[in-house]
């Protein structure tokens, strides 16, 4: 019997005080800014349009900023936040906490942008390992929630890697995908392969509601 498709709504966490300035990675203690909390509430309202009965589960990366973004979404649809390690931020190793303005001056920054599939963060994770991890987490969600819609709150790079994989785009091109804070990215996973329904959406999701 064919498996019913699962829709995953990937949500990037909201803005933080360091967004666009620092590579925070997995350093603990980074919370949403006031603007980030507003964005999370707005994302929750957009997702709630789909109907609380349609969202079966809300998952989040273990990082504080992701769990804080997931909290209003979970409240809006009457679910609890489940932490899933596979949705975690990329492990940036010794680059964690570095200012982006300093990193952009490094010679290997061009490798990060142009051929990320060949790059490993010093003392951390490679982009290829990150993509394997996030796609493994997605497969777990698809297996766990057939025929349902689930929310997965994560981070920009893992979401971009998941979208690239779903669309058949090589990892070396994933930096061309834009995933803004609290944007919603919808992918339908079924037996014939994934369908990318929305990328970097910051407007309403009414088009995804069955007519």
N, C-alpha and C positions, 0 to 999 in steps of 0.2 A: 504494500500500500504506500503511495507516495507520501513523503513527509510534508506537512504544511509549512509554508515559508514563515520565517521569523524576520521581523523588522527591528533593526538596531538603530536607535537614535543616539549618535555620538555627540556629546556636549562637552565643549572645552570649558574648563573652569573660568570663573569670572576674573576680572582685573584685580591685580594685587599692587602694593606700593612699588614693586620692582619690575612690573611688566614693561618690556621693551628696553630695560636698562641693565638688568642682571640676569645671568643664567642660574636660576635658583636650584634646579635639579631636585634632588631628594632631601635637601637640607630641611630639617624640621622647623616648625614655628612660623611659617609664612602663611598669613591669613589674608582673606579678601579685604580689599579697600572698601570704602563706602560705595564707590561706583561699582565695584565688583558685586557687592550685595544687591544693589539695584538691578544689575544685569541678571543675577541669579533669579530674582523674583520675576523679572520679565520673561526669562526662559521658562520658568515654571508656568506662567500664565499661558504662554504659547503652546506648551505641551499639554496643558489641561484641556485645551480646545479639542484634542483628540478623544477625550472622554476617559474618565477614571477607570472604567471597566476594561478599556483597551490596553492600558499599561499594566503589564503583569509584574514587573519588577524594576527597581532602580538600583543600579550598581555604581560604585565610585572607586577611584584610585584611593590608596590609603593616605595620600597627602592631605593636609588640613584644608587647603584651598579647594580641592576637589570635593571633599566631604561637605564643606560649607556650601558649595554650589548645589550639591545633590539634595541637601536638606529641604529647601522650599519646594523643589520638584516632587520629592517624595510626599510631602504634606499635601500638595495640590492634587495628587492622584491617589491618596490614601494608602501609600506603601511605606515601608521602612527602607533605609539606606543599607545596602549590603556592600561591604568592602571586598574588592577583588584585586589581588596583587598583580594580576596580569595587565591591569589598566594603569599601572604606575608610570610615572614620568621616566624618561630615559635616564640611565645612570651616567651622568657626565663626569664621573671620576674626579680628577684633580682640577677640572674646569668648573666644578660646582662653586657657585657664589662669585664667579668672575664677572667683571663688567663687560658687556657686549662691545663697548667701544674699544676696549683693550684687545678682546679676542679677534675683532675684525682686522687688527693690524698684523696678526700672525699669518705666516705663509701657509700653514695648513688650514686656515679658514676657507680658502678657495676650494680645498678638497671637500670640506663639509658641505659647501654649496653646490659644487659641480659633480663630484663623484662620491656622494655619501656612502654608497654601498661598500666602498673600500676603506672606510674610516672607522677607527675605534677611538673613543675618548680615552686619554691617558688614565689608566687605573680604573676604567669604567666599561661601559657597554658599547658594542658596535651598533650601527644603525641596522645592520642585517639581523643581529640578535634581537634588537628591539622589535623589528617587524615580525619575526617569528613568534615572539612573546605575545604581542597584541593580537595577532591572527589566531593564536592558540586560545587566547581568552575569548575571542569572538566565537570560535567554534564551540567552546564550552557553553556560551550563552545560547547559541542556536540549538545545541543538543538538549539543553535544560528547559528551553521555552519554545517548543515547536508551535507554530501557528499563532504566536503572540508578538507583542511589541515590548521591547525592553529599552531602558535608558542606560547608557554607559557614560559616566562623567570621567573624563580623562584629561589629557594634556595635548598641546598642539602637535608635537612630533609623532607621538603614537597614533593619534587620530589621522594625521596625514598619511602615515605609513599604512594604516588600515584601509583608507580610501584608495590609495595607490594600488594596493593588492586587489581590492574589490573591482577596480576598473581596468585591471590588467596593465597598469602603468609601471615601468621599471622604477626601482627604488632610486636610481640616480636622477629621476625627474620629480621626485616627490616634493622637493622644495618649491616647485611651481604651484603647489596647492596652498591656498590661503584658508586658515582656520582661525577666525577671530575669537576673542574672549566671549564665552557664552553663546557662540554660534551653534546651530543645530545641524547635524549632518546625518542624513537618513540613508541607510542601505538595507535593501530587502535581500535576504539570503534564502535561496531555494535550491532544489536539486539540480536545476539547469544552470546554476551559477548566480552570483550576486548581481543585483541591479542597484546602481547608485541613483537615488531619487532626489537628493538635495545635498548641496555642499555650501558651507559657510552661510547658512540661512540665518538672518537676524530679523526676519519678518514672521508673519503668521504661518501656521502649518495647515490651514484649512484645506489646501489642495490634497493633503494626504488622508483626509477623512473620507471613508467609503460613502459613496452616494447611493 
